[in-house]
Amino acid sequence: MPFLVLDGMTKRYASHGRWHPVLRDVTLDIPEGAFVSVIGASGSGKTTLVSLAAGLMAPDAGTITMAGAAVTGPGPDRGVVFQSYSLLPWMTVLENVQLAVDATRPDWSPTARRARAEHFVHLVGLTDARQKRPGELSGGMRQRVAVARGLATEPRVLLLDEPFSALDALTRATLQRELARIWTSARCTVLMITNDVDEAILLADRIHVLAPAPGGGSTLGPAIDVELPRPRVLRELNRSREYQRVRRAIVDTLASVRDAAQDLKGDSVPLLHAAEPRGGLFPRLAGARPRASRAEVGAE
């Protein structure tokens, strides 16, 4: 049954005295416990989509419901992790995570709140660094703190806005594995925004592409189901026919998005920089269809 439902959602912004649509007629339903990814180019409205689902802004049209109740503002039932870490620099790792616990569990004893924060710090593998401040951490460790803080409220829905996009490839791969492990353990509902095709296939049950909508703005394309068994290993995905099928469907959709955007705008439209596999992890497959080039798919 649908758990998080976005129904006919539209959002516009005013600029220079005119309204400009960012999202138009977005409809999405996510079952409880599912992991859904949305892929989109820069400027396609990905962060706006997360902010609407989090209740940080209201749609101009359409509705958002969770478990049948209207979403009218932010709440502890939805945890959000953005690209920026947004950690308080004067607080330790543990204190940053406990801040979220304190805000959502004020009726708990200090001992219970600290134990809960310690649990999530341990969950992301930062127990040994729990007394360090953000300035003493690597970028990957800071993002782990942000993920721990997002999980510490024990949200029913975890909203991730390109949480790994600023990280190097090795750190990103490590945190992808951590996220898959945490989701398997916590089993909360996840909506993840990404611009990395392989990341979406590695983590998600279902993938949507943000595509240009008639009249301006972006809307969600049809669902692409990912029927790969878990746990998934990045280096082994290229051996799977299901991986090849899903990746081909996404790249074909991105090519259609490019063509539609060019028809609407009349010029070259940049798309995803990660639409072709990374050579080191995904060598060209024997007998596979030639990959779309950056010139064909577009580069950010």
BALOBA-1460 file (C-alpha; in Angstrom, 3 decimals):
// residues 300
<rec num="1" residu="m" x="0.000" y="0.000" z="0.000"/>
<rec num="2" residu="p" x="1.234" y="3.556" z="-0.717"/>
<rec num="3" residu="f" x="2.743" y="5.170" z="2.371"/>
<rec num="4" residu="l" x="4.265" y="8.451" z="1.184"/>
<rec num="5" residu="v" x="2.115" y="9.915" z="-1.597"/>
<rec num="6" residu="l" x="2.781" y="12.987" z="-3.739"/>
<rec num="7" residu="d" x="-0.300" y="13.642" z="-5.847"/>
<rec num="8" residu="g" x="-0.306" y="16.184" z="-8.699"/>
<rec num="9" residu="m" x="2.285" y="18.334" z="-6.950"/>
<rec num="10" residu="t" x="3.356" y="21.587" z="-8.626"/>
<rec num="11" residu="k" x="5.835" y="24.214" z="-7.413"/>
<rec num="12" residu="r" x="6.685" y="27.589" z="-8.980"/>
<rec num="13" residu="y" x="9.146" y="30.351" z="-8.164"/>
<rec num="14" residu="a" x="8.857" y="34.049" z="-8.964"/>
<rec num="15" residu="s" x="11.718" y="35.740" z="-10.797"/>
<rec num="16" residu="h" x="11.822" y="39.137" z="-12.510"/>
<rec num="17" residu="g" x="8.092" y="39.540" z="-12.133"/>
<rec num="18" residu="r" x="7.227" y="36.175" z="-13.697"/>
<rec num="19" residu="w" x="6.326" y="32.744" z="-12.366"/>
<rec num="20" residu="h" x="8.642" y="29.921" z="-13.382"/>
<rec num="21" residu="p" x="7.532" y="26.310" z="-12.791"/>
<rec num="22" residu="v" x="10.127" y="24.024" z="-11.227"/>
<rec num="23" residu="l" x="7.991" y="20.933" z="-10.676"/>
<rec num="24" residu="r" x="4.743" y="20.265" z="-12.510"/>
<rec num="25" residu="d" x="2.139" y="17.599" z="-11.773"/>
<rec num="26" residu="v" x="4.544" y="15.317" z="-9.876"/>
<rec num="27" residu="t" x="2.863" y="12.106" z="-8.737"/>
<rec num="28" residu="l" x="4.693" y="9.492" z="-6.696"/>
<rec num="29" residu="d" x="3.623" y="6.806" z="-4.244"/>
<rec num="30" residu="i" x="6.137" y="4.945" z="-2.113"/>
<rec num="31" residu="p" x="5.230" y="1.801" z="-0.135"/>
<rec num="32" residu="e" x="6.339" y="1.629" z="3.483"/>
<rec num="33" residu="g" x="9.865" y="0.262" z="3.802"/>
<rec num="34" residu="a" x="10.731" y="0.809" z="0.132"/>
<rec num="35" residu="f" x="13.868" y="2.487" z="-1.191"/>
<rec num="36" residu="v" x="13.069" y="4.794" z="-4.126"/>
<rec num="37" residu="s" x="15.585" y="6.907" z="-6.060"/>
<rec num="38" residu="v" x="14.925" y="9.938" z="-8.260"/>
<rec num="39" residu="i" x="17.522" y="10.845" z="-10.893"/>
<rec num="40" residu="g" x="17.693" y="14.312" z="-12.389"/>
<rec num="41" residu="a" x="20.051" y="16.825" z="-13.902"/>
<rec num="42" residu="s" x="21.240" y="19.950" z="-12.121"/>
<rec num="43" residu="g" x="18.411" y="22.474" z="-11.958"/>
<rec num="44" residu="s" x="15.660" y="19.917" z="-12.571"/>
<rec num="45" residu="g" x="14.043" y="20.465" z="-9.156"/>
<rec num="46" residu="k" x="15.510" y="17.595" z="-7.125"/>
<rec num="47" residu="t" x="16.125" y="19.619" z="-3.947"/>
<rec num="48" residu="t" x="12.701" y="21.244" z="-4.303"/>
<rec num="49" residu="l" x="11.159" y="17.766" z="-4.423"/>
<rec num="50" residu="v" x="12.903" y="16.756" z="-1.180"/>
<rec num="51" residu="s" x="11.976" y="20.043" z="0.526"/>
<rec num="52" residu="l" x="8.312" y="19.549" z="-0.395"/>
<rec num="53" residu="a" x="8.275" y="15.962" z="0.873"/>
<rec num="54" residu="a" x="9.932" y="17.137" z="4.106"/>
<rec num="55" residu="g" x="7.286" y="19.825" z="4.605"/>
<rec num="56" residu="l" x="9.901" y="22.601" z="4.447"/>
<rec num="57" residu="m" x="7.839" y="24.304" z="1.748"/>
<rec num="58" residu="a" x="4.273" y="23.981" z="0.501"/>
<rec num="59" residu="p" x="3.280" y="23.021" z="-3.051"/>
<rec num="60" residu="d" x="1.364" y="25.501" z="-5.193"/>
<rec num="61" residu="a" x="-0.912" y="22.681" z="-6.302"/>
<rec num="62" residu="g" x="-1.402" y="19.042" z="-5.359"/>
<rec num="63" residu="t" x="-1.134" y="17.244" z="-2.050"/>
<rec num="64" residu="i" x="1.406" y="15.320" z="0.016"/>
<rec num="65" residu="t" x="0.264" y="12.660" z="2.470"/>
<rec num="66" residu="m" x="2.035" y="10.186" z="4.708"/>
<rec num="67" residu="a" x="0.172" y="7.219" z="6.152"/>
<rec num="68" residu="g" x="-3.020" y="8.947" z="5.038"/>
<rec num="69" residu="a" x="-2.330" y="12.224" z="6.904"/>
<rec num="70" residu="a" x="-1.620" y="15.484" z="5.081"/>
<rec num="71" residu="v" x="1.962" y="16.793" z="5.261"/>
<rec num="72" residu="t" x="1.667" y="20.468" z="6.183"/>
<rec num="73" residu="g" x="5.089" y="21.113" z="7.711"/>
<rec num="74" residu="p" x="8.297" y="19.461" z="8.927"/>
<rec num="75" residu="g" x="8.068" y="16.741" z="11.548"/>
<rec num="76" residu="p" x="10.155" y="14.105" z="13.341"/>
<rec num="77" residu="d" x="8.552" y="11.385" z="11.230"/>
<rec num="78" residu="r" x="10.679" y="12.624" z="8.288"/>
<rec num="79" residu="g" x="14.460" y="12.815" z="8.561"/>
<rec num="80" residu="v" x="16.390" y="14.820" z="5.964"/>
<rec num="81" residu="v" x="20.037" y="14.600" z="4.910"/>
<rec num="82" residu="f" x="21.168" y="17.304" z="2.473"/>
<rec num="83" residu="q" x="24.382" y="17.627" z="0.467"/>
<rec num="84" residu="s" x="25.824" y="20.044" z="3.027"/>
<rec num="85" residu="y" x="26.627" y="18.507" z="6.393"/>
<rec num="86" residu="s" x="25.173" y="21.405" z="8.444"/>
<rec num="87" residu="l" x="26.923" y="20.250" z="11.609"/>
<rec num="88" residu="l" x="27.458" y="22.562" z="14.566"/>
<rec num="89" residu="p" x="31.239" y="23.057" z="14.600"/>
<rec num="90" residu="w" x="31.553" y="23.572" z="18.365"/>
<rec num="91" residu="m" x="29.824" y="20.265" z="19.148"/>
<rec num="92" residu="t" x="31.318" y="16.789" z="19.050"/>
<rec num="93" residu="v" x="30.066" y="13.990" z="16.826"/>
<rec num="94" residu="l" x="28.010" y="12.588" z="19.692"/>
<rec num="95" residu="e" x="26.605" y="15.985" z="20.651"/>
<rec num="96" residu="n" x="25.548" y="16.741" z="17.071"/>
<rec num="97" residu="v" x="23.635" y="13.474" z="16.909"/>
<rec num="98" residu="q" x="22.208" y="13.832" z="20.421"/>
<rec num="99" residu="l" x="20.860" y="17.260" z="19.467"/>
<rec num="100" residu="a" x="18.381" y="15.505" z="17.160"/>
<rec num="101" residu="v" x="17.458" y="13.003" z="19.874"/>
<rec num="102" residu="d" x="16.953" y="15.778" z="22.454"/>
<rec num="103" residu="a" x="14.638" y="17.650" z="20.071"/>
<rec num="104" residu="t" x="12.410" y="14.648" z="19.381"/>
<rec num="105" residu="r" x="12.560" y="12.795" z="22.716"/>
<rec num="106" residu="p" x="12.383" y="15.538" z="25.381"/>
<rec num="107" residu="d" x="10.441" y="13.203" z="27.700"/>
<rec num="108" residu="w" x="13.318" y="10.721" z="27.845"/>
<rec num="109" residu="s" x="15.926" y="10.836" z="30.598"/>
<rec num="110" residu="p" x="19.368" y="12.306" z="29.740"/>
<rec num="111" residu="t" x="20.851" y="8.823" z="30.076"/>
<rec num="112" residu="a" x="18.366" y="7.327" z="27.630"/>
<rec num="113" residu="r" x="18.876" y="10.133" z="25.114"/>
<rec num="114" residu="r" x="22.660" y="9.737" z="25.262"/>
<rec num="115" residu="a" x="22.364" y="5.967" z="24.805"/>
<rec num="116" residu="r" x="20.174" y="6.507" z="21.750"/>
<rec num="117" residu="a" x="22.694" y="8.945" z="20.242"/>
<rec num="118" residu="e" x="25.551" y="6.514" z="20.950"/>
<rec num="119" residu="h" x="23.604" y="3.782" z="19.172"/>
<rec num="120" residu="f" x="23.361" y="5.738" z="15.925"/>
<rec num="121" residu="v" x="26.941" y="6.955" z="16.118"/>
<rec num="122" residu="h" x="27.955" y="3.300" z="16.371"/>
<rec num="123" residu="l" x="25.601" y="2.405" z="13.504"/>
<rec num="124" residu="v" x="27.555" y="4.641" z="11.097"/>
<rec num="125" residu="g" x="30.903" y="3.400" z="12.372"/>
<rec num="126" residu="l" x="32.035" y="6.513" z="14.272"/>
<rec num="127" residu="t" x="32.259" y="5.269" z="17.862"/>
<rec num="128" residu="d" x="36.001" y="5.911" z="18.010"/>
<rec num="129" residu="a" x="35.464" y="9.485" z="16.731"/>
<rec num="130" residu="r" x="32.453" y="10.360" z="18.873"/>
<rec num="131" residu="q" x="34.347" y="13.004" z="20.898"/>
<rec num="132" residu="k" x="35.824" y="14.737" z="17.861"/>
<rec num="133" residu="r" x="34.460" y="17.967" z="16.422"/>
<rec num="134" residu="p" x="33.552" y="18.390" z="12.725"/>
<rec num="135" residu="g" x="36.794" y="20.261" z="11.991"/>
<rec num="136" residu="e" x="38.738" y="17.144" z="12.994"/>
<rec num="137" residu="l" x="36.817" y="14.866" z="10.609"/>
<rec num="138" residu="s" x="37.138" y="14.006" z="6.937"/>
<rec num="139" residu="g" x="34.325" y="14.873" z="4.559"/>
<rec num="140" residu="g" x="33.137" y="11.280" z="4.532"/>
<rec num="141" residu="m" x="33.039" y="11.126" z="8.324"/>
<rec num="142" residu="r" x="31.071" y="14.377" z="8.491"/>
<rec num="143" residu="q" x="28.527" y="12.966" z="6.091"/>
<rec num="144" residu="r" x="28.245" y="9.868" z="8.288"/>
<rec num="145" residu="v" x="27.403" y="12.182" z="11.197"/>
<rec num="146" residu="a" x="24.712" y="13.824" z="9.061"/>
<rec num="147" residu="v" x="23.258" y="10.406" z="8.219"/>
<rec num="148" residu="a" x="23.373" y="9.365" z="11.893"/>
<rec num="149" residu="r" x="21.602" y="12.572" z="12.885"/>
<rec num="150" residu="g" x="18.947" y="11.973" z="10.228"/>
<rec num="151" residu="l" x="18.368" y="8.458" z="11.549"/>
<rec num="152" residu="a" x="18.532" y="9.389" z="15.241"/>
<rec num="153" residu="t" x="14.978" y="10.720" z="15.265"/>
<rec num="154" residu="e" x="13.934" y="7.250" z="14.049"/>
<rec num="155" residu="p" x="11.966" y="8.749" z="11.160"/>
<rec num="156" residu="r" x="9.409" y="6.738" z="9.287"/>
<rec num="157" residu="v" x="10.749" y="8.319" z="6.090"/>
<rec num="158" residu="l" x="14.399" y="9.220" z="5.368"/>
<rec num="159" residu="l" x="14.850" y="11.871" z="2.666"/>
<rec num="160" residu="l" x="18.320" y="12.040" z="1.087"/>
<rec num="161" residu="d" x="19.287" y="14.893" z="-1.229"/>
<rec num="162" residu="e" x="22.449" y="13.801" z="-3.057"/>
<rec num="163" residu="p" x="24.164" y="13.087" z="0.268"/>
<rec num="164" residu="f" x="27.330" y="11.637" z="-1.313"/>
<rec num="165" residu="s" x="27.762" y="13.806" z="-4.401"/>
<rec num="166" residu="a" x="30.604" y="15.930" z="-2.970"/>
<rec num="167" residu="l" x="32.688" y="12.944" z="-1.836"/>
<rec num="168" residu="d" x="35.564" y="11.168" z="-3.543"/>
<rec num="169" residu="a" x="34.821" y="7.853" z="-5.247"/>
<rec num="170" residu="l" x="36.242" y="5.584" z="-2.511"/>
<rec num="171" residu="t" x="34.460" y="7.393" z="0.328"/>
<rec num="172" residu="r" x="31.267" y="7.470" z="-1.685"/>
<rec num="173" residu="a" x="31.420" y="3.705" z="-2.274"/>
<rec num="174" residu="t" x="32.006" y="3.121" z="1.448"/>
<rec num="175" residu="l" x="29.016" y="5.238" z="2.458"/>
<rec num="176" residu="q" x="26.813" y="3.591" z="-0.170"/>
<rec num="177" residu="r" x="27.559" y="0.241" z="1.469"/>
<rec num="178" residu="e" x="26.897" y="1.757" z="4.899"/>
<rec num="179" residu="l" x="23.564" y="3.194" z="3.759"/>
<rec num="180" residu="a" x="22.486" y="-0.153" z="2.300"/>
<rec num="181" residu="r" x="23.405" y="-1.875" z="5.558"/>
<rec num="182" residu="i" x="21.628" y="0.727" z="7.700"/>
<rec num="183" residu="w" x="18.489" y="0.612" z="5.569"/>
<rec num="184" residu="t" x="18.416" y="-3.178" z="5.774"/>
<rec num="185" residu="s" x="18.680" y="-2.878" z="9.556"/>
<rec num="186" residu="a" x="16.332" y="0.055" z="10.192"/>
<rec num="187" residu="r" x="13.956" y="-0.696" z="7.284"/>
<rec num="188" residu="c" x="12.574" y="2.839" z="7.147"/>
<rec num="189" residu="t" x="11.136" y="4.234" z="3.918"/>
<rec num="190" residu="v" x="13.779" y="6.047" z="1.838"/>
<rec num="191" residu="l" x="13.472" y="8.621" z="-0.934"/>
<rec num="192" residu="m" x="16.934" y="9.351" z="-2.324"/>
<rec num="193" residu="i" x="17.796" y="12.035" z="-4.861"/>
<rec num="194" residu="t" x="20.902" y="11.369" z="-6.918"/>
<rec num="195" residu="n" x="22.566" y="12.233" z="-10.209"/>
<rec num="196" residu="d" x="24.519" y="8.967" z="-10.271"/>
<rec num="197" residu="v" x="22.909" y="6.157" z="-12.277"/>
<rec num="198" residu="d" x="24.984" y="3.377" z="-10.711"/>
<rec num="199" residu="e" x="24.272" y="4.644" z="-7.193"/>
<rec num="200" residu="a" x="20.551" y="4.499" z="-7.883"/>
<rec num="201" residu="i" x="20.766" y="0.933" z="-9.229"/>
<rec num="202" residu="l" x="22.965" y="-0.179" z="-6.327"/>
<rec num="203" residu="l" x="20.598" y="1.088" z="-3.635"/>
<rec num="204" residu="a" x="17.029" y="1.437" z="-4.890"/>
<rec num="205" residu="d" x="14.035" y="-0.851" z="-5.409"/>
<rec num="206" residu="r" x="12.558" y="1.626" z="-7.885"/>
<rec num="207" residu="i" x="13.949" y="4.519" z="-9.927"/>
<rec num="208" residu="h" x="12.258" y="7.548" z="-11.505"/>
<rec num="209" residu="v" x="13.795" y="10.147" z="-13.813"/>
<rec num="210" residu="l" x="12.847" y="13.824" z="-13.585"/>
<rec num="211" residu="a" x="11.894" y="14.847" z="-17.109"/>
<rec num="212" residu="p" x="10.833" y="18.153" z="-18.702"/>
<rec num="213" residu="a" x="7.076" y="18.708" z="-18.466"/>
<rec num="214" residu="p" x="4.978" y="20.360" z="-21.175"/>
<rec num="215" residu="g" x="4.581" y="23.998" z="-20.196"/>
<rec num="216" residu="g" x="7.849" y="24.087" z="-18.250"/>
<rec num="217" residu="g" x="9.288" y="22.564" z="-15.116"/>
<rec num="218" residu="s" x="9.960" y="18.888" z="-14.474"/>
<rec num="219" residu="t" x="7.808" y="15.873" z="-13.784"/>
<rec num="220" residu="l" x="8.525" y="12.246" z="-12.902"/>
<rec num="221" residu="g" x="8.865" y="9.622" z="-15.599"/>
<rec num="222" residu="p" x="7.521" y="6.060" z="-15.294"/>
<rec num="223" residu="a" x="8.951" y="3.782" z="-12.625"/>
<rec num="224" residu="i" x="11.921" y="1.576" z="-13.489"/>
<rec num="225" residu="d" x="11.877" y="-1.395" z="-11.115"/>
<rec num="226" residu="v" x="15.184" y="-2.856" z="-9.914"/>
<rec num="227" residu="e" x="14.892" y="-6.588" z="-9.294"/>
<rec num="228" residu="l" x="18.444" y="-7.281" z="-8.190"/>
<rec num="229" residu="p" x="18.923" y="-9.454" z="-5.081"/>
<rec num="230" residu="r" x="20.472" y="-7.935" z="-1.958"/>
<rec num="231" residu="p" x="23.112" y="-7.445" z="-0.761"/>
<rec num="232" residu="r" x="24.406" y="-5.841" z="-3.965"/>
<rec num="233" residu="v" x="28.119" y="-5.549" z="-4.691"/>
<rec num="234" residu="l" x="29.114" y="-2.671" z="-6.939"/>
<rec num="235" residu="r" x="31.934" y="-4.508" z="-8.716"/>
<rec num="236" residu="e" x="29.682" y="-7.462" z="-9.525"/>
<rec num="237" residu="l" x="26.706" y="-5.579" z="-10.909"/>
<rec num="238" residu="n" x="28.026" y="-5.493" z="-14.477"/>
<rec num="239" residu="r" x="27.741" y="-9.286" z="-14.672"/>
<rec num="240" residu="s" x="23.998" y="-9.133" z="-14.118"/>
<rec num="241" residu="r" x="21.547" y="-8.993" z="-16.998"/>
<rec num="242" residu="e" x="19.106" y="-7.218" z="-14.711"/>
<rec num="243" residu="y" x="21.681" y="-4.496" z="-14.083"/>
<rec num="244" residu="q" x="22.213" y="-4.117" z="-17.831"/>
<rec num="245" residu="r" x="18.452" y="-3.952" z="-18.416"/>
<rec num="246" residu="v" x="17.889" y="-1.291" z="-15.748"/>
<rec num="247" residu="r" x="20.888" y="0.780" z="-16.819"/>
<rec num="248" residu="r" x="19.817" y="0.654" z="-20.463"/>
<rec num="249" residu="a" x="16.298" y="1.744" z="-19.510"/>
<rec num="250" residu="i" x="17.666" y="4.690" z="-17.501"/>
<rec num="251" residu="v" x="20.096" y="5.813" z="-20.223"/>
<rec num="252" residu="d" x="17.368" y="5.539" z="-22.869"/>
<rec num="253" residu="t" x="15.090" y="7.616" z="-20.640"/>
<rec num="254" residu="l" x="17.829" y="10.212" z="-20.151"/>
<rec num="255" residu="a" x="18.320" y="10.406" z="-23.909"/>
<rec num="256" residu="s" x="14.578" y="10.979" z="-24.321"/>
<rec num="257" residu="v" x="14.746" y="13.641" z="-21.610"/>
<rec num="258" residu="r" x="17.552" y="15.362" z="-23.489"/>
<rec num="259" residu="d" x="15.583" y="15.315" z="-26.727"/>
<rec num="260" residu="a" x="12.433" y="16.606" z="-25.036"/>
<rec num="261" residu="a" x="14.374" y="19.366" z="-23.285"/>
<rec num="262" residu="q" x="15.980" y="20.430" z="-26.545"/>
<rec num="263" residu="d" x="12.571" y="20.519" z="-28.215"/>
<rec num="264" residu="l" x="11.223" y="22.696" z="-25.407"/>
<rec num="265" residu="k" x="14.218" y="25.023" z="-25.111"/>
<rec num="266" residu="g" x="15.616" y="24.879" z="-28.615"/>
<rec num="267" residu="d" x="19.250" y="24.505" z="-27.545"/>
<rec num="268" residu="s" x="21.719" y="22.089" z="-26.028"/>
<rec num="269" residu="v" x="20.645" y="20.929" z="-22.568"/>
<rec num="270" residu="p" x="23.207" y="19.483" z="-20.135"/>
<rec num="271" residu="l" x="22.280" y="16.255" z="-18.401"/>
<rec num="272" residu="l" x="23.972" y="13.837" z="-16.042"/>
<rec num="273" residu="h" x="27.720" y="13.538" z="-15.846"/>
<rec num="274" residu="a" x="27.385" y="9.983" z="-14.525"/>
<rec num="275" residu="a" x="25.228" y="8.465" z="-17.263"/>
<rec num="276" residu="e" x="28.023" y="6.184" z="-18.433"/>
<rec num="277" residu="p" x="29.746" y="3.624" z="-16.171"/>
<rec num="278" residu="r" x="33.032" y="4.467" z="-14.527"/>
<rec num="279" residu="g" x="35.748" y="2.622" z="-16.413"/>
<rec num="280" residu="g" x="37.448" y="1.208" z="-13.325"/>
<rec num="281" residu="l" x="34.308" y="-0.339" z="-11.873"/>
<rec num="282" residu="f" x="32.231" y="-1.107" z="-14.954"/>
<rec num="283" residu="p" x="34.385" y="-2.119" z="-17.966"/>
<rec num="284" residu="r" x="32.649" y="-2.385" z="-21.347"/>
<rec num="285" residu="l" x="30.516" y="-5.507" z="-21.391"/>
<rec num="286" residu="a" x="31.032" y="-8.089" z="-24.097"/>
<rec num="287" residu="g" x="28.089" y="-7.973" z="-26.442"/>
<rec num="288" residu="a" x="26.515" y="-5.043" z="-24.619"/>
<rec num="289" residu="r" x="25.079" y="-2.121" z="-26.491"/>
<rec num="290" residu="p" x="27.639" y="0.730" z="-26.924"/>
<rec num="291" residu="r" x="27.436" y="3.244" z="-24.144"/>
<rec num="292" residu="a" x="26.027" y="6.661" z="-24.797"/>
<rec num="293" residu="s" x="28.855" y="9.174" z="-25.059"/>
<rec num="294" residu="r" x="28.977" y="12.386" z="-23.068"/>
<rec num="295" residu="a" x="28.228" y="14.243" z="-26.267"/>
<rec num="296" residu="e" x="25.155" y="12.060" z="-26.780"/>
<rec num="297" residu="v" x="23.829" y="12.088" z="-23.241"/>
<rec num="298" residu="g" x="25.215" y="15.447" z="-22.135"/>
<rec num="299" residu="a" x="27.605" y="16.505" z="-19.415"/>
<rec num="300" residu="e" x="27.009" y="18.674" z="-16.421"/>
